[in-house]
Each structure stands twice: as C-alpha cells, then as structure tokens.
C-alpha cells in the first residue's frame, strides 16, 4: 500500500492559534521549517550529536551504493548461469568457474542485501538520539513558554486545544526529522544513483523513460494527495472537535450529573464523531484511488523499460542479466516511490503542526521582566496602589484611578458588587497583568521593575476556587515551598487545621486528591490551600474571596485558620461575605472601578452608604435562612421517633 492511513488522525488545525496565525501556518514551507529545526538537529553545544549527524549521512551514502550494487550481483549471477556477458569463463578448468561463479554472485547478492539492511538500521539507530533530542528540546522550550505567556492568552484558549498543539508539534518534529532525513533524502539519493547507472550501463532512452515515470508518478501523487489532504483536514477537525468536547465534558463531570445531561453530552460527542466517520470513509476510499493510479503509472514505466531491454536482448545488445537487472532496479525504486504520497502528506501536515508550535513560541508574553530587573526586597511589606488604571478591553475600563495603601502588618479588605474590579486587583498585584496606568508599589518599589519570580515569592495567595494537582495531599501542601521537609509540611497542615482529617484518612498524607482536588470537600480544599500558603510563609498575604463558596460553619472554621495565618502579615482581603472582614483595619468599598467608601466596619455602617446597604441585605438573607431552618426543624419535630425508654428504670411519674 502506498499510503498507510491506518494510523490515527493525529494532525489537524490546532485550537491554540488565532486565525491570522493559521494563515501564516498554511504558507509554511519545508525549507523554512527545516531552518527553524536545524539549530536543534545540529546543536552548537553538542559535538556528540553533530558527529551522529555526520555518521548518519555517511552510512546513508554507503547503504545506497550497496542498494545500487544489488541488481548488479543479480545480473552477474544470471549471466554466469547462462554463460554470457560478464560470466568469467577460462579455457582451462572452465567447468569449475561455470559452477563457482553463479554461486559466488548469488552469495554476493544475499550479502549485499544483508549489508544494506544493516547499514540502514545502523543509520536509523545512530540518528534516533539526534531526532529525540530535538523533540525533547523544542517540547521543553514550548512548555516553559506556555507558562510564561499571560493569563489573557490562556483564558482565550481551550486547554484541550493548546495541549494538542504541544502534542502534535512534538509528533511533527519527530515526523519531519524521520521522514526527511531517513526517507526523503535517501529516496532522492537512490533516484539520482539510478539515473547515473541507467545512463552508464544502457542509454539515454532508459534514462528518459525512468525519469518520465518518476515525474508522472510524483505529479499524480501530488495532485491526489492534495485532494486527500482536504479530506483529512475535515476528518481531523472532527477529531479535534470531539476531543475538545470530551475533555470539556469530563472536566465538568459533576455539572453533567447535576443536570442529568449525560445523553446530551453523548449526543454532542457523537455528532462530532459522525463527521469524523464520514471523512474517514472518504479517506480510505481516496486511498484506494491513489494506490491504483500509482500502480498503473509505475507498471507502465516498468513495462516500457523492460520492453526496450527485451528488444536489446533479441538484437544482442543486452544480456538476460541486463533484463533481470533493469527489472530489479525498477522494482527496488518502486518501494520508496510507493510511499511518496504518505511521505508528502505527513511532511506537509508535520510542517503545519510544527509551525503551530512556532506560532505559540512567537507569542510575546504580555508581562515581561524589564531589562536589568532586580529582585524585590521586602523590608516591611507596605503595599500601595497609586492612581491605578486597568482595562481588559480598551473600550471597557475596569479600574479608574484607584489609590489606597495596605500598611505593613495591617489588614485591608476590598468589597463591592460583582464587576466592581475586586479580583482584578489581585491579578494586578500578582502581575498576571500589568497596569494600564499608575503604579503598584511594595516598600516603595514599582512591581514592574522587579523580577516576577521575586514578586510572586513574596505574596501568598488563597484563592476563591482552589484547584489542586491530581496527586497526594503532601504533594499539594509542599507545592507552597518545594524544599520543605515532611515535618514542616505536617506543621503547616496543623496550623491550617487539616491534620486531623489527614490522619483519619487510610493513606494519610499520601491520600490522592483526584482531578482538580475533587475527592476533597470545599472546606478541605481550602485548608490545603491555606496550608501551602502557611508553608510558603510570605510577608504579604492575598485572600481572594477565600471563603465565599463555603457554608457558614466551615467558613467560621476556615476564617479562624486564616486569621492565624495573616497575623503580623500585610494582608489584602477581597471579600464577598462582609461578616468575614468586620475586624479589618480598613475596608475599601469599590463601585464601578472607583473607591466609593472607605473606613472601619463601624464607621461605614454609621454612614448608611453602599457598605451599610450591602451589610443589611446580607444580614436579612442570613436571618431568612435561619428562620427557614427553624421552621424546617419544627415541622420535622412531630415526625421524629422518640428515644427508646429503658423500662428497667422508673419513669418520673412512677418515681413520684
């Protein structure tokens, strides 16, 4: 078969690049891609890998010379058997030569084929380390770069699509290196040697016939493969769509269960797979067309050259050995040519996949360290927002000249209605985005002028939605400070009041938390988040609505742990439930990106403004919930089974 399409659909338009980038990817060329890859194939700091490339090329040339010699041994053996042409016959002892020469030539034929196979496999083995080094190096660089890209980039991409870009880019590098160096280049060398041999041993007619066969064969393969690529693209788009839907649905497993949407999710997935099925059928059908056309074209060329040689044998210009040699050379050429359709398609798709990886690499991080950035030096932890302006979209400003301070060792709370810009403040302080105007200072240092690593090392974050790694509790707590000892991890767990739960678990600190920590309750996840922040021991603490998703009882327990953690630390608290920040040194009320009110809890209540209104609404809602709970308890009371009376003891009435 010419085009091994049984392999899975592993390439498609990636979901991680913008349309403009996709258009640039479509214009990618083999030469341009190889130019991108060359520094990784020929690394300047690895002399050993360079020598492997050199030896691979040497072995390639030797193997192809051996390949071209094989048909000659076939010819010599035939001529020796028929006693014509180059058969070595001497006047004396000619019977011995007649027997020995065919045996020698036949043995040489087998030895050369073995040598050809050994050299080819040796070359592949030597070059494998070069190829996989390039794959590993580029995948590592891309992975690191993805982490350097801004939060905006990741919010605009689907995780499934982005990981597919990395996966396909990695596969594409391997494909390009393997196909071009180990298949395309050897095929070009072999065709070139064949043309030289035909011109040397025969005449120009054989050269023209073979060259015409190769050109027509390649042109037909190009046309048919271009047609098939469009079919493959549709198949791969359906595959990507189905993959994205599957990942999205499985990540939201609980939501699917909550709404009984299993059938709907399955139907969405099946619709994508239906398109994949239709395109797959067309792919296999088109493969049959490609194979048939290739076979017809090559058979016509093979028949033509053999007819010319047969006429030469009849006229005495050629021997039977020549006839066999032409057939062997053409059949030998057919094998690499037969894979040209697959080779072209795979190389083209690999180019697209690799270029998509390079498109990601070409994305400039939105937040970068300035030249000469120095580490942040925290002396007291004083935080200051000075006329800070910011917008995700230029037409919709979020923060409009925000100015406030968080004194060292004090707690400042940020409250306000949804959309006021509360969470944006935490993202700006962490430098997930840079301010559009104004500045954020820590101990007088503009955070844009210090290294991101030192800035984030100085701030501890307990987020509203704690997402844990699918690993053990110990791993997730130690994530706060990777070099911490087991004793320090367990001490942090005690301070976060999660050690009792851990000890009750059969696996203890080695308990697996599941995907995104779904095996733990909301309160348990928050305690793990607090524990890893305790372990980090930062001078500045940022609490972004850390208890808003918890029930009142759990919130009270978590709040106690947070107060212990934030003691003697500069703390910025972004709160939804106002009851959690009544003890803050200052409360700042945001409204539409501006400070509407500020002061202590009692002061803000006395002014009767926005804060007082929010407080009253939350209190009314809380009282309503408590009232409903009491009513439920009263309604259930008559239905409760009274406790069993121990008849061996006297009742109060009997005692009287």
C-alpha positions as CSV (number, residue, x, y, z in Angstrom):
1,X,0.0,0.0,0.0
2,X,1.2,3.5,-0.8
3,X,-0.3,5.5,1.9
4,X,-0.6,3.9,5.3
5,X,-3.7,5.7,6.5
6,X,-4.4,3.2,9.2
7,X,-2.6,5.5,11.6
8,X,-4.8,7.6,13.8
9,X,-5.7,11.1,12.9
10,X,-3.0,12.9,14.8
11,X,-2.9,16.2,12.9
12,X,-5.3,19.0,12.3
13,X,-5.9,22.7,12.6
14,X,-4.9,23.3,16.2
15,X,-7.2,25.1,18.5
16,X,-4.5,27.2,20.0
17,X,-3.7,29.7,17.3
18,X,-5.5,32.8,16.0
19,X,-6.9,32.9,12.5
20,X,-4.2,35.2,11.3
21,X,-1.6,32.8,12.6
22,X,-3.3,29.9,10.9
23,X,-3.0,31.7,7.6
24,X,0.8,32.2,8.2
25,X,1.0,28.5,9.1
26,X,-0.6,27.5,5.8
27,X,2.2,29.3,4.0
28,X,4.9,27.4,5.9
29,X,7.4,25.6,3.7
30,X,9.7,22.6,4.2
31,X,12.8,24.7,3.9
32,X,11.6,27.3,6.4
33,X,10.6,24.6,8.9
34,X,14.0,22.8,8.5
35,X,15.7,26.2,9.0
36,X,13.7,26.5,12.3
37,X,14.6,23.0,13.3
38,X,18.3,23.0,12.2
39,X,19.6,24.5,15.5
40,X,18.1,21.6,17.3
41,X,19.3,19.0,14.8
42,X,22.8,20.5,14.7
43,X,23.1,21.9,18.3
44,X,26.1,24.1,18.8
45,X,26.7,22.8,22.3
46,X,26.6,19.1,21.5
47,X,29.6,17.8,19.4
48,X,28.4,14.3,20.0
49,X,25.1,14.9,18.3
50,X,26.9,16.6,15.4
51,X,29.1,13.5,14.9
52,X,26.0,11.4,14.9
53,X,24.5,13.5,12.0
54,X,27.8,13.1,10.1
55,X,27.9,9.4,10.6
56,X,24.3,9.1,9.6
57,X,24.9,10.8,6.3
58,X,28.0,8.6,5.6
59,X,26.0,5.4,6.4
60,X,23.2,6.7,4.2
61,X,25.5,7.1,1.2
62,X,27.2,3.7,1.8
63,X,23.8,2.0,2.1
64,X,22.5,3.5,-1.1
65,X,25.7,2.4,-3.0
66,X,25.1,-1.1,-1.7
67,X,21.5,-0.8,-2.8
68,X,22.5,0.1,-6.3
69,X,25.0,-2.8,-6.3
70,X,22.4,-5.5,-5.5
71,X,20.9,-5.5,-9.1
72,X,24.4,-5.9,-10.5
73,X,25.0,-9.1,-8.5
74,X,21.7,-10.3,-9.7
75,X,22.8,-9.6,-13.3
76,X,26.2,-11.2,-12.8
77,X,24.6,-14.4,-11.4
78,X,22.2,-14.7,-14.3
79,X,24.9,-14.1,-16.9
80,X,27.1,-16.6,-15.1
81,X,24.4,-19.2,-15.2
82,X,23.7,-18.6,-18.9
83,X,27.4,-18.2,-19.7
84,X,27.0,-14.8,-21.4
85,X,28.0,-11.2,-20.8
86,X,30.4,-10.8,-18.0
87,X,30.4,-14.5,-16.9
88,X,34.1,-15.3,-16.1
89,X,34.9,-18.4,-18.2
90,X,38.5,-19.5,-18.8
91,X,39.8,-22.0,-21.3
92,X,41.2,-24.3,-18.7
93,X,39.1,-25.6,-15.8
94,X,36.0,-23.8,-17.2
95,X,33.6,-26.2,-15.6
96,X,34.7,-25.2,-12.1
97,X,34.3,-21.5,-13.0
98,X,30.9,-22.1,-14.5
99,X,29.7,-23.7,-11.2
100,X,31.5,-21.4,-8.8
101,X,30.7,-18.0,-10.4
102,X,26.9,-18.3,-10.1
103,X,27.3,-19.4,-6.5
104,X,29.6,-16.5,-5.7
105,X,27.4,-14.0,-7.4
106,X,24.3,-15.4,-5.7
107,X,26.1,-15.3,-2.3
108,X,27.2,-11.7,-3.1
109,X,23.6,-10.8,-3.8
110,X,22.5,-12.0,-0.4
111,X,25.4,-10.5,1.4
112,X,24.8,-7.1,-0.2
113,X,21.1,-7.2,0.8
114,X,22.1,-8.0,4.4
115,X,24.7,-5.2,4.4
116,X,22.1,-2.8,3.0
117,X,19.7,-3.7,5.8
118,X,22.4,-3.5,8.5
119,X,23.6,-0.1,7.3
120,X,20.1,1.3,7.1
121,X,19.2,0.2,10.6
122,X,22.6,1.3,12.0
123,X,21.9,4.7,10.5
124,X,18.5,4.9,12.0
125,X,19.8,3.9,15.4
126,X,22.6,6.5,15.3
127,X,20.2,9.3,14.2
128,X,17.5,8.4,16.7
129,X,19.2,10.3,19.6
130,X,19.5,13.4,17.4
131,X,15.8,13.3,16.5
132,X,14.6,12.7,20.0
133,X,16.9,15.4,21.4
134,X,15.3,17.9,19.0
135,X,11.8,16.7,20.0
136,X,12.6,17.0,23.8
137,X,14.4,20.3,23.5
138,X,11.6,22.0,21.5
139,X,8.8,20.5,23.6
140,X,10.6,21.7,26.8
141,X,11.0,25.2,25.3
142,X,7.4,25.3,24.3
143,X,6.1,24.1,27.6
144,X,8.2,26.7,29.5
145,X,7.0,29.4,27.1
146,X,3.4,28.5,27.6
147,X,3.8,29.1,31.4
148,X,5.5,32.5,30.5
149,X,2.5,33.6,28.4
150,X,-0.1,35.9,30.0
151,X,-3.3,34.9,31.7
152,X,-5.1,36.6,28.9
153,X,-3.6,34.1,26.4
154,X,-4.7,31.1,28.4
155,X,-8.2,32.4,29.1
156,X,-8.7,32.9,25.4
157,X,-7.6,29.3,24.6
158,X,-9.1,25.9,25.3
159,X,-6.8,23.8,27.4
160,X,-7.5,20.7,25.2
161,X,-6.7,22.6,22.0
162,X,-3.5,24.0,23.5
163,X,-2.2,20.7,24.7
164,X,-3.0,19.2,21.3
165,X,-0.7,21.9,19.7
166,X,2.1,20.8,22.0
167,X,1.4,17.1,21.4
168,X,1.1,17.5,17.6
169,X,4.1,19.8,17.4
170,X,6.2,17.2,19.3
171,X,5.0,14.5,16.9
172,X,5.5,16.8,13.9
173,X,9.2,17.3,14.8
174,X,9.8,13.6,15.0
175,X,7.9,13.1,11.7
176,X,9.9,15.8,9.9
177,X,13.2,14.5,11.1
178,X,12.4,10.9,10.5
179,X,10.7,11.4,7.1
180,X,13.1,14.0,5.6
181,X,16.4,12.6,6.9
182,X,15.6,8.9,6.9
183,X,13.2,8.6,3.9
184,X,13.0,11.6,1.6
185,X,16.8,12.2,1.4
186,X,17.6,8.5,0.8
187,X,15.0,8.4,-1.9
188,X,16.5,11.4,-3.7
189,X,19.9,9.8,-3.4
190,X,18.7,6.5,-4.7
191,X,16.8,8.0,-7.7
192,X,19.9,10.1,-8.6
193,X,22.2,7.0,-8.5
194,X,19.7,5.0,-10.5
195,X,19.7,7.7,-13.3
196,X,23.5,7.6,-13.4
197,X,23.6,3.8,-13.6
198,X,21.0,3.7,-16.4
199,X,22.9,6.2,-18.4
200,X,26.2,4.3,-17.8
201,X,25.0,0.8,-18.4
202,X,22.3,1.3,-21.0
203,X,21.5,4.5,-22.9
204,X,19.5,7.8,-22.8
205,X,16.2,6.1,-23.7
206,X,16.2,4.2,-20.4
207,X,17.0,7.4,-18.5
208,X,14.2,9.3,-20.2
209,X,11.7,6.5,-19.7
210,X,12.5,6.2,-16.0
211,X,12.7,9.9,-15.4
212,X,9.3,10.3,-17.2
213,X,7.8,7.6,-15.0
214,X,9.1,9.2,-11.8
215,X,7.9,12.7,-12.8
216,X,4.4,11.5,-13.8
217,X,4.3,9.3,-10.7
218,X,5.2,12.2,-8.4
219,X,2.8,14.7,-10.1
220,X,-0.1,12.3,-9.8
221,X,0.8,11.6,-6.2
222,X,1.0,15.4,-5.5
223,X,-2.5,16.0,-7.1
224,X,-4.1,13.0,-5.4
225,X,-2.5,13.8,-2.0
226,X,-3.6,17.5,-2.2
227,X,-7.2,16.2,-2.8
228,X,-6.8,13.8,0.1
229,X,-5.3,16.4,2.5
230,X,-8.6,18.4,2.4
231,X,-10.5,15.2,3.3
232,X,-8.0,14.5,6.1
233,X,-8.3,18.1,7.3
234,X,-12.1,17.7,7.7
235,X,-11.6,14.3,9.5
236,X,-9.0,15.9,11.8
237,X,-11.2,18.9,12.6
238,X,-14.0,16.5,13.6
239,X,-11.4,14.6,15.7
240,X,-10.3,17.8,17.4
241,X,-13.8,18.9,18.0
242,X,-14.7,15.5,19.5
243,X,-11.6,15.5,21.7
244,X,-12.3,19.1,23.0
245,X,-15.9,18.2,23.8
246,X,-14.8,15.0,25.6
247,X,-12.2,16.9,27.7
248,X,-14.7,19.7,28.5
249,X,-17.4,17.3,29.4
250,X,-15.2,15.1,31.6
251,X,-13.7,18.2,33.4
252,X,-17.3,19.2,34.2
253,X,-18.3,15.7,35.2
254,X,-20.2,16.9,38.3
255,X,-22.1,19.6,36.4
256,X,-23.2,17.0,33.8
257,X,-24.5,14.8,36.7
258,X,-26.3,17.8,38.4
259,X,-28.4,18.5,35.3
260,X,-28.8,14.9,34.1
261,X,-27.1,15.8,30.8
262,X,-25.3,12.6,30.1
263,X,-27.4,11.9,27.0
264,X,-27.0,15.5,25.7
265,X,-23.2,15.3,26.2
266,X,-23.1,11.9,24.5
267,X,-25.1,13.3,21.6
268,X,-22.7,16.3,21.2
269,X,-19.8,13.9,21.2
270,X,-21.4,11.6,18.7
271,X,-22.2,14.4,16.3
272,X,-18.5,15.2,16.2
273,X,-17.7,11.6,15.7
274,X,-20.3,11.3,12.9
275,X,-18.4,13.9,10.9
276,X,-15.2,12.0,11.7
277,X,-16.7,8.8,10.5
278,X,-17.9,10.3,7.1
279,X,-14.5,11.9,6.5
280,X,-12.7,8.7,7.5
281,X,-14.7,6.7,4.9
282,X,-13.7,9.2,2.2
283,X,-10.1,9.0,3.3
284,X,-9.9,5.2,2.8
285,X,-11.8,5.4,-0.5
286,X,-9.4,8.1,-1.8
287,X,-6.5,5.9,-0.6
288,X,-7.7,3.2,-3.0
289,X,-7.8,5.7,-5.9
290,X,-4.3,6.9,-5.0
291,X,-2.8,3.4,-4.8
292,X,-4.5,2.3,-8.1
293,X,-3.2,5.3,-10.0
294,X,0.3,4.9,-8.7
295,X,0.4,1.2,-9.6
296,X,-0.8,1.9,-13.2
297,X,1.7,4.7,-13.8
298,X,4.7,2.7,-12.4
299,X,3.7,-0.5,-14.1
300,X,3.6,1.3,-17.4
301,X,7.1,2.7,-16.9
302,X,8.4,-0.6,-15.7
303,X,6.9,-2.4,-18.7
304,X,8.3,0.2,-21.1
305,X,11.9,-0.2,-19.9
306,X,11.7,-4.0,-19.8
307,X,10.3,-4.0,-23.4
308,X,13.3,-1.9,-24.5
309,X,15.7,-4.3,-22.8
310,X,13.9,-7.3,-24.2
311,X,14.4,-5.9,-27.7
312,X,18.0,-5.3,-26.8
313,X,18.4,-9.0,-25.7
314,X,16.8,-10.1,-29.0
315,X,19.2,-7.9,-31.0
316,X,22.2,-9.0,-29.0
317,X,22.9,-5.6,-27.4
318,X,21.9,-6.8,-23.9
319,X,22.1,-10.0,-22.0
320,X,19.4,-11.8,-20.0
321,X,21.2,-10.5,-16.9
322,X,20.6,-6.9,-18.1
323,X,16.9,-7.7,-18.5
324,X,16.8,-9.0,-14.9
325,X,18.9,-6.1,-13.6
326,X,16.5,-3.5,-15.1
327,X,13.6,-5.2,-13.6
328,X,15.3,-5.4,-10.2
329,X,16.3,-1.8,-10.2
330,X,12.9,-0.6,-11.1
331,X,11.2,-2.8,-8.5
332,X,13.7,-1.6,-6.0
333,X,12.9,2.0,-6.9
334,X,9.1,1.4,-6.6
335,X,9.3,0.8,-2.9
336,X,10.4,4.3,-1.8
337,X,8.3,5.9,-4.6
338,X,5.3,4.0,-3.4
339,X,5.4,5.8,-0.1
340,X,5.7,9.3,-1.7
341,X,2.0,10.0,-1.1
342,X,2.2,9.2,2.6
343,X,5.6,11.0,2.7
344,X,4.3,14.2,1.2
345,X,1.2,14.2,3.2
346,X,2.9,13.5,6.5
347,X,5.7,16.1,5.9
348,X,3.1,18.7,4.9
349,X,1.0,18.0,8.0
350,X,4.1,17.9,10.2
351,X,5.1,21.3,8.8
352,X,1.7,22.7,9.7
353,X,1.8,21.2,13.2
354,X,5.4,22.4,13.9
355,X,4.6,25.9,12.6
356,X,1.6,26.0,15.0
357,X,4.1,25.2,17.8
358,X,6.3,28.0,16.5
359,X,3.3,30.3,16.4
360,X,2.8,29.7,20.1
361,X,6.5,30.3,20.6
362,X,6.3,33.5,18.7
363,X,3.6,34.9,21.0
364,X,5.2,37.5,23.2
365,X,4.5,37.3,26.9
366,X,2.3,40.2,27.9
367,X,4.0,40.5,31.2
368,X,7.8,40.5,31.0
369,X,10.7,41.4,33.3
370,X,12.3,44.7,32.2
371,X,15.9,44.8,31.3
372,X,18.0,44.8,34.5
373,X,15.1,43.9,36.7
374,X,16.2,43.3,40.3
375,X,14.7,41.0,42.9
376,X,12.1,42.6,45.1
377,X,13.4,43.4,48.6
378,X,10.6,43.3,51.2
379,X,11.5,45.2,54.3
380,X,8.1,45.7,55.9
381,X,5.5,44.6,53.3
382,X,3.9,48.0,52.7
383,X,1.7,47.9,49.6
384,X,0.5,50.9,47.7
385,X,-1.8,51.4,44.7
386,X,-1.2,54.8,43.2
387,X,-3.8,56.0,40.7
388,X,-4.0,52.5,39.1
389,X,-5.9,52.2,35.9
390,X,-6.6,49.0,34.0
391,X,-8.9,47.5,31.4
392,X,-9.1,44.1,29.7
393,X,-10.6,45.7,26.7
394,X,-9.7,49.4,25.9
395,X,-13.4,50.2,25.4
396,X,-14.3,48.9,28.9
397,X,-12.2,50.3,31.7
398,X,-12.2,48.2,34.9
399,X,-10.2,50.3,37.4
400,X,-10.4,54.1,37.1
401,X,-7.6,55.8,39.1
402,X,-7.5,53.5,42.2
403,X,-5.4,54.7,45.1
404,X,-5.1,53.1,48.5
405,X,-2.5,51.6,50.9
406,X,-2.1,48.5,52.8
407,X,0.2,49.4,55.7
408,X,2.8,46.8,56.9
409,X,1.3,44.2,59.2
410,X,-2.3,45.5,58.7
411,X,-5.3,44.0,57.0
412,X,-7.2,45.9,54.3
413,X,-10.4,44.5,52.9
414,X,-11.8,45.2,49.4
415,X,-15.6,44.7,49.0
416,X,-18.1,45.8,46.4
417,X,-20.8,44.4,44.0
418,X,-19.9,42.0,41.2
419,X,-18.0,43.6,38.4
420,X,-16.5,46.3,40.6
421,X,-13.0,45.2,39.9
422,X,-12.2,43.3,43.2
423,X,-10.5,40.2,41.6
424,X,-8.7,42.4,39.1
425,X,-6.8,44.0,42.0
426,X,-5.4,40.6,43.0
427,X,-4.4,39.8,39.4
428,X,-2.6,43.1,39.1
429,X,-0.8,42.7,42.4
430,X,0.4,39.3,41.3
431,X,1.4,40.8,37.9
432,X,-0.7,38.4,35.9
433,X,-1.5,41.6,34.0
434,X,0.4,44.9,34.0
435,X,-1.4,48.1,34.9
436,X,-2.6,50.4,32.1
437,X,-1.7,53.5,34.2
438,X,-0.4,54.4,37.6
439,X,1.8,52.1,39.6
440,X,1.7,49.4,42.3
441,X,4.4,49.7,44.9
442,X,5.7,47.3,47.5
443,X,8.0,49.0,50.0
444,X,8.5,51.8,47.5
445,X,9.5,49.5,44.6
446,X,7.4,49.5,41.4
447,X,6.5,45.9,40.9
448,X,7.0,46.3,37.1
449,X,10.7,47.0,37.8
450,X,11.4,43.8,39.9
451,X,11.6,40.2,38.7
452,X,8.3,38.4,38.6
453,X,9.8,35.4,40.4
454,X,10.8,37.5,43.4
455,X,7.4,39.3,43.4
456,X,5.4,36.1,43.5
457,X,7.7,34.6,46.1
458,X,6.8,37.5,48.4
459,X,3.0,37.1,48.1
460,X,0.9,34.2,49.3
461,X,-2.4,33.6,47.6
462,X,-5.5,31.8,49.0
463,X,-7.9,31.9,46.0
464,X,-11.7,31.6,46.0
465,X,-11.6,28.4,43.8
466,X,-8.8,26.2,45.0
467,X,-7.6,23.8,42.2
468,X,-5.3,21.1,43.3
469,X,-3.0,18.8,41.4
470,X,-4.1,15.3,40.8
471,X,-1.5,14.0,43.4
472,X,-1.2,13.4,47.1
473,X,-2.1,15.8,49.9
474,X,1.6,16.0,50.8
475,X,2.5,17.0,47.2
476,X,-0.2,19.7,47.2
477,X,0.9,21.2,50.5
478,X,4.6,21.0,49.7
479,X,3.9,22.9,46.5
480,X,4.0,26.1,48.6
481,X,7.7,25.5,49.3
482,X,9.2,22.6,47.4
483,X,12.2,22.2,49.6
484,X,10.2,21.9,52.8
485,X,10.7,18.8,55.0
486,X,7.9,16.4,55.9
487,X,7.9,17.8,59.4
488,X,7.3,21.3,58.0
489,X,4.6,20.1,55.8
490,X,2.8,18.5,58.7
491,X,3.2,21.6,60.8
492,X,1.6,23.7,58.1
493,X,-1.3,21.2,58.0
494,X,-1.8,21.6,61.7
495,X,-1.9,25.4,61.5
496,X,-4.5,25.1,58.7
497,X,-6.5,22.6,60.9
498,X,-6.4,19.9,58.3
499,X,-4.1,17.5,60.0
500,X,-6.9,15.7,61.9
501,X,-8.7,14.9,58.6
502,X,-5.5,13.7,57.1
503,X,-4.7,11.4,60.0
504,X,-8.2,9.9,59.7
505,X,-7.6,9.0,56.1
506,X,-6.3,5.5,55.5
507,X,-3.4,6.8,53.3
508,X,-2.7,9.8,55.5
509,X,-0.6,12.4,53.7
510,X,-0.3,10.1,50.7
511,X,-4.1,10.3,50.1
512,X,-4.8,11.1,46.4
513,X,-7.0,14.3,46.0
514,X,-8.2,13.4,42.5
515,X,-8.6,15.6,39.4
516,X,-8.5,19.3,40.5
517,X,-9.0,18.0,44.1
518,X,-12.5,16.7,43.5
519,X,-12.1,14.0,46.1
520,X,-12.0,16.6,48.8
521,X,-14.8,18.8,50.1
522,X,-14.7,22.6,49.6
523,X,-13.5,23.2,53.1
524,X,-10.8,20.5,52.9
525,X,-9.5,22.0,49.6
526,X,-9.4,25.5,51.2
527,X,-7.5,24.1,54.2
528,X,-4.9,22.6,51.8
529,X,-4.6,25.9,50.1
530,X,-4.1,27.7,53.4
531,X,-1.6,25.0,54.5
532,X,0.6,25.5,51.4
533,X,0.4,29.3,51.9
534,X,1.5,28.8,55.5
535,X,4.4,26.7,54.2
536,X,5.3,29.4,51.8
537,X,5.5,31.9,54.7
538,X,5.2,35.0,52.6
539,X,5.4,38.5,54.1
540,X,2.3,39.6,52.1
541,X,-1.0,37.7,52.1
542,X,-3.7,37.9,49.4
543,X,-7.1,36.3,50.2
544,X,-9.3,36.4,47.1
545,X,-12.8,35.6,48.4
546,X,-11.3,32.5,50.1
547,X,-14.5,31.5,52.0
548,X,-17.3,32.7,49.7
549,X,-18.1,29.2,48.4
550,X,-18.3,27.6,51.8
551,X,-21.1,27.1,54.3
552,X,-21.3,29.2,57.4
553,X,-19.9,26.5,59.8
554,X,-17.0,25.7,57.5
555,X,-16.5,29.4,56.8
556,X,-16.2,30.1,60.5
557,X,-13.5,27.4,60.9
558,X,-11.6,28.5,57.8
559,X,-11.8,32.1,59.0
560,X,-10.1,31.2,62.2
561,X,-7.3,29.5,60.3
562,X,-6.9,32.5,58.0
563,X,-6.7,34.9,60.9
564,X,-3.9,32.8,62.4
565,X,-2.1,32.8,59.1
566,X,-2.5,36.5,58.5
567,X,-1.3,37.6,62.0
568,X,1.6,40.0,61.7
569,X,1.5,39.9,57.9
570,X,0.4,42.5,55.4
571,X,-3.0,41.2,54.3
572,X,-5.2,42.3,51.4
573,X,-8.6,40.6,51.6
574,X,-11.1,40.5,48.8
575,X,-14.4,39.6,50.4
576,X,-17.8,38.7,49.3
577,X,-19.3,37.9,52.7
578,X,-18.9,41.1,54.8
579,X,-19.1,39.1,58.0
580,X,-15.6,37.8,57.3
581,X,-13.9,41.2,57.3
582,X,-15.5,43.1,60.2
583,X,-12.2,43.1,62.0
584,X,-10.2,44.6,59.1
585,X,-8.1,47.7,59.8
586,X,-9.7,49.3,56.8
587,X,-12.5,48.4,54.4
588,X,-12.5,49.8,50.9
589,X,-15.8,49.7,49.0
590,X,-15.4,49.6,45.2
591,X,-18.1,50.6,42.8
592,X,-17.6,50.6,39.0
593,X,-13.8,50.7,39.4
594,X,-13.6,53.5,41.9
595,X,-13.5,53.8,45.6
596,X,-17.0,54.6,46.8
597,X,-16.3,54.4,50.6
598,X,-13.6,53.5,52.9
599,X,-13.2,53.2,56.7
600,X,-13.7,50.6,59.5
601,X,-16.7,48.4,59.7
602,X,-18.4,50.5,62.4
603,X,-17.7,53.8,60.6
604,X,-19.1,52.5,57.3
605,X,-22.2,51.2,59.0
606,X,-22.8,54.6,60.6
607,X,-22.6,56.5,57.3
608,X,-25.5,54.4,55.9
609,X,-24.0,54.2,52.4
610,X,-23.3,51.4,50.0
611,X,-21.5,49.2,52.5
612,X,-24.3,49.5,55.0
613,X,-26.8,48.6,52.3
614,X,-24.8,45.5,51.4
615,X,-24.4,44.6,55.1
616,X,-28.2,44.9,55.7
617,X,-29.0,42.8,52.6
618,X,-26.7,40.1,53.7
619,X,-28.0,40.1,57.3
620,X,-31.6,39.9,56.0
621,X,-30.7,37.0,53.8
622,X,-28.9,35.2,56.7
623,X,-31.8,35.8,59.0
624,X,-34.2,34.5,56.4
625,X,-32.1,31.3,56.0
626,X,-32.0,30.9,59.8
627,X,-35.8,31.3,60.0
628,X,-36.4,28.7,57.3
629,X,-34.1,26.3,59.1
630,X,-36.1,26.8,62.4
631,X,-39.4,26.2,60.5
632,X,-37.9,23.0,59.0
633,X,-36.8,21.8,62.4
634,X,-40.3,22.5,63.9
635,X,-42.0,20.7,61.0
636,X,-39.8,17.7,61.4
637,X,-40.2,17.5,65.2
638,X,-43.6,15.7,65.4
639,X,-42.3,13.1,62.9
640,X,-39.2,12.3,64.9
641,X,-39.1,8.9,66.6
642,X,-38.9,9.5,70.4
643,X,-35.9,7.9,72.0
644,X,-36.4,4.4,73.4
645,X,-37.3,4.3,77.1
646,X,-35.4,1.8,79.2
647,X,-38.2,0.0,81.0
648,X,-35.9,-1.3,83.7
649,X,-35.7,2.3,85.1
650,X,-38.6,4.0,86.8
651,X,-40.2,6.9,84.9
652,X,-40.6,10.3,86.7
653,X,-44.2,9.6,87.3
654,X,-43.5,6.2,88.8
655,X,-40.8,7.7,91.0
656,X,-43.4,10.1,92.4
